[in-house]
Amino acid sequence: MFNEDFLGRIAIVCIMTVLAVLSAIPLFSYFHQTVPANSLAVVNQALATVLLALQVFLTISRLPPKGTARGLVPRVTSVAGTFLIIIAMFLTPALESEAAQMGALCLIFIGMVSSIFCLYWLGRSFSIMATARRLVTSGPYSIVRHPLYICEAAFVLGMVISHFSMLMVALGGLQFLLQYRRARNEEAILRQTFAEYDEYARRVPMLFPRFLRSEVPAPGRQ
């Protein structure tokens, strides 16, 4: 398990570092454009760079695994769920509609800001693969069990609107299905590894918060 985790860490760090550099490069060109760029687009580009850099840092510093999902399917699901929408972005051109782009930029902004917050809270438990490192049940994880995927869904929806086409809608739908399967894979290994997971799952919904529920004492990070 150690060798597998180490090799996976090296691969993810290399890929995310390249993506972070590619994301940062356009930021320098914005300062030399004769026509002012959309401020929200510049902010989103900066947020994308921060998000990728944060994933690199957390991957380097993450805790050793206590359990990992076995088999090829969980691994393919995790990789596809992480990178599919990025690949899809290059398959279809962006819409020329200013209203559509502004709506998309707003969704992407919300998705990335909230994803950075969730990643910060998840901390050294972060993994791309379905791996149990430490059970985090506080902060956004006391509202739903998979807040990061909800935040990423806002980003994906923004990308679908920005590059709207039947192909993009189909790939966006596939992305949502992959992320749901990925969440199930994570739950299976967390349930196997942490005895307290069943009780946590009874208290906290998977994806959609219960706004009308009785008061529950705030759990601590474990």
Contacts in CASP RR format, 6 or more apart in sequence:
PFRMAT RR
TARGET T0000
AUTHOR 0000-0000-0000
METHOD contacts of the structure
MODEL  1
MFNEDFLGRIAIVCIMTVLAVLSAIPLFSYFHQTVPANSLAVVNQALATV
LLALQVFLTISRLPPKGTARGLVPRVTSVAGTFLIIIAMFLTPALESEAA
QMGALCLIFIGMVSSIFCLYWLGRSFSIMATARRLVTSGPYSIVRHPLYI
CEAAFVLGMVISHFSMLMVALGGLQFLLQYRRARNEEAILRQTFAEYDEY
ARRVPMLFPRFLRSEVPAPGRQ
1 65 0 8 1.000
1 67 0 8 1.000
1 68 0 8 1.000
2 64 0 8 1.000
4 68 0 8 1.000
5 64 0 8 1.000
5 65 0 8 1.000
5 68 0 8 1.000
5 131 0 8 1.000
8 129 0 8 1.000
9 59 0 8 1.000
9 60 0 8 1.000
9 62 0 8 1.000
12 55 0 8 1.000
12 59 0 8 1.000
12 128 0 8 1.000
13 56 0 8 1.000
13 59 0 8 1.000
13 60 0 8 1.000
16 52 0 8 1.000
16 55 0 8 1.000
16 56 0 8 1.000
16 59 0 8 1.000
17 56 0 8 1.000
19 52 0 8 1.000
19 86 0 8 1.000
20 49 0 8 1.000
20 52 0 8 1.000
20 53 0 8 1.000
20 56 0 8 1.000
23 45 0 8 1.000
23 48 0 8 1.000
23 49 0 8 1.000
23 52 0 8 1.000
24 49 0 8 1.000
26 45 0 8 1.000
27 42 0 8 1.000
27 45 0 8 1.000
27 46 0 8 1.000
27 49 0 8 1.000
30 37 0 8 1.000
30 42 0 8 1.000
30 45 0 8 1.000
38 101 0 8 1.000
38 105 0 8 1.000
40 102 0 8 1.000
40 105 0 8 1.000
40 106 0 8 1.000
40 109 0 8 1.000
41 105 0 8 1.000
43 109 0 8 1.000
44 105 0 8 1.000
44 108 0 8 1.000
44 109 0 8 1.000
44 112 0 8 1.000
47 109 0 8 1.000
47 112 0 8 1.000
47 113 0 8 1.000
47 116 0 8 1.000
48 112 0 8 1.000
50 116 0 8 1.000
51 112 0 8 1.000
51 115 0 8 1.000
51 116 0 8 1.000
51 119 0 8 1.000
54 116 0 8 1.000
54 119 0 8 1.000
54 120 0 8 1.000
55 119 0 8 1.000
55 126 0 8 1.000
58 119 0 8 1.000
58 122 0 8 1.000
58 123 0 8 1.000
58 124 0 8 1.000
58 126 0 8 1.000
59 126 0 8 1.000
59 128 0 8 1.000
61 124 0 8 1.000
62 123 0 8 1.000
62 124 0 8 1.000
62 125 0 8 1.000
62 126 0 8 1.000
62 127 0 8 1.000
62 133 0 8 1.000
63 124 0 8 1.000
63 125 0 8 1.000
63 133 0 8 1.000
63 134 0 8 1.000
64 133 0 8 1.000
65 127 0 8 1.000
65 131 0 8 1.000
65 132 0 8 1.000
65 133 0 8 1.000
66 132 0 8 1.000
66 133 0 8 1.000
66 134 0 8 1.000
66 193 0 8 1.000
67 131 0 8 1.000
67 132 0 8 1.000
67 189 0 8 1.000
67 192 0 8 1.000
67 193 0 8 1.000
68 129 0 8 1.000
68 130 0 8 1.000
68 131 0 8 1.000
68 132 0 8 1.000
68 189 0 8 1.000
69 75 0 8 1.000
69 129 0 8 1.000
69 130 0 8 1.000
69 131 0 8 1.000
69 185 0 8 1.000
69 186 0 8 1.000
69 188 0 8 1.000
69 189 0 8 1.000
74 129 0 8 1.000
74 130 0 8 1.000
74 182 0 8 1.000
74 185 0 8 1.000
75 129 0 8 1.000
77 178 0 8 1.000
77 181 0 8 1.000
77 182 0 8 1.000
77 185 0 8 1.000
78 128 0 8 1.000
78 129 0 8 1.000
78 130 0 8 1.000
78 182 0 8 1.000
78 185 0 8 1.000
79 128 0 8 1.000
80 178 0 8 1.000
81 175 0 8 1.000
81 178 0 8 1.000
81 179 0 8 1.000
81 182 0 8 1.000
82 128 0 8 1.000
84 171 0 8 1.000
84 172 0 8 1.000
84 174 0 8 1.000
84 175 0 8 1.000
84 178 0 8 1.000
85 155 0 8 1.000
85 156 0 8 1.000
85 159 0 8 1.000
85 171 0 8 1.000
85 172 0 8 1.000
85 175 0 8 1.000
88 159 0 8 1.000
88 163 0 8 1.000
88 167 0 8 1.000
88 168 0 8 1.000
88 171 0 8 1.000
88 172 0 8 1.000
88 175 0 8 1.000
89 159 0 8 1.000
89 163 0 8 1.000
91 167 0 8 1.000
91 168 0 8 1.000
91 171 0 8 1.000
92 163 0 8 1.000
92 164 0 8 1.000
92 165 0 8 1.000
92 167 0 8 1.000
92 168 0 8 1.000
93 163 0 8 1.000
94 101 0 8 1.000
94 162 0 8 1.000
94 163 0 8 1.000
95 101 0 8 1.000
95 161 0 8 1.000
95 162 0 8 1.000
95 163 0 8 1.000
95 164 0 8 1.000
100 161 0 8 1.000
100 162 0 8 1.000
100 164 0 8 1.000
101 162 0 8 1.000
103 158 0 8 1.000
103 161 0 8 1.000
104 158 0 8 1.000
104 159 0 8 1.000
104 161 0 8 1.000
104 162 0 8 1.000
105 158 0 8 1.000
105 162 0 8 1.000
107 154 0 8 1.000
107 155 0 8 1.000
107 157 0 8 1.000
107 158 0 8 1.000
107 161 0 8 1.000
108 154 0 8 1.000
108 155 0 8 1.000
108 158 0 8 1.000
108 159 0 8 1.000
108 162 0 8 1.000
110 151 0 8 1.000
110 154 0 8 1.000
111 151 0 8 1.000
111 152 0 8 1.000
111 154 0 8 1.000
111 155 0 8 1.000
112 155 0 8 1.000
114 147 0 8 1.000
114 150 0 8 1.000
114 151 0 8 1.000
114 154 0 8 1.000
115 148 0 8 1.000
115 151 0 8 1.000
115 152 0 8 1.000
115 155 0 8 1.000
117 140 0 8 1.000
117 151 0 8 1.000
118 140 0 8 1.000
118 147 0 8 1.000
118 148 0 8 1.000
118 151 0 8 1.000
119 126 0 8 1.000
119 148 0 8 1.000
121 136 0 8 1.000
121 138 0 8 1.000
121 139 0 8 1.000
121 140 0 8 1.000
121 141 0 8 1.000
122 136 0 8 1.000
122 141 0 8 1.000
122 148 0 8 1.000
123 136 0 8 1.000
124 133 0 8 1.000
124 134 0 8 1.000
125 133 0 8 1.000
125 134 0 8 1.000
125 135 0 8 1.000
125 136 0 8 1.000
127 133 0 8 1.000
130 182 0 8 1.000
130 185 0 8 1.000
130 186 0 8 1.000
130 188 0 8 1.000
130 189 0 8 1.000
131 189 0 8 1.000
132 189 0 8 1.000
132 190 0 8 1.000
132 192 0 8 1.000
132 193 0 8 1.000
132 194 0 8 1.000
134 222 0 8 1.000
135 190 0 8 1.000
135 194 0 8 1.000
135 196 0 8 1.000
135 197 0 8 1.000
135 200 0 8 1.000
135 222 0 8 1.000
136 221 0 8 1.000
136 222 0 8 1.000
137 200 0 8 1.000
137 204 0 8 1.000
137 219 0 8 1.000
137 220 0 8 1.000
137 221 0 8 1.000
137 222 0 8 1.000
138 218 0 8 1.000
138 219 0 8 1.000
138 220 0 8 1.000
138 221 0 8 1.000
140 147 0 8 1.000
141 147 0 8 1.000
141 204 0 8 1.000
142 204 0 8 1.000
142 218 0 8 1.000
142 219 0 8 1.000
143 204 0 8 1.000
143 209 0 8 1.000
144 150 0 8 1.000
144 204 0 8 1.000
144 205 0 8 1.000
144 206 0 8 1.000
144 207 0 8 1.000
144 208 0 8 1.000
144 209 0 8 1.000
145 183 0 8 1.000
145 187 0 8 1.000
145 200 0 8 1.000
145 201 0 8 1.000
145 204 0 8 1.000
145 205 0 8 1.000
145 206 0 8 1.000
145 207 0 8 1.000
146 183 0 8 1.000
146 186 0 8 1.000
146 206 0 8 1.000
146 207 0 8 1.000
149 179 0 8 1.000
149 180 0 8 1.000
149 182 0 8 1.000
149 183 0 8 1.000
149 207 0 8 1.000
150 207 0 8 1.000
152 179 0 8 1.000
153 176 0 8 1.000
153 179 0 8 1.000
156 172 0 8 1.000
156 175 0 8 1.000
156 176 0 8 1.000
159 168 0 8 1.000
159 172 0 8 1.000
160 168 0 8 1.000
160 169 0 8 1.000
160 172 0 8 1.000
183 206 0 8 1.000
183 207 0 8 1.000
187 197 0 8 1.000
187 201 0 8 1.000
187 206 0 8 1.000
190 197 0 8 1.000
191 197 0 8 1.000
191 198 0 8 1.000
191 201 0 8 1.000
196 222 0 8 1.000
200 219 0 8 1.000
203 216 0 8 1.000
203 219 0 8 1.000
END
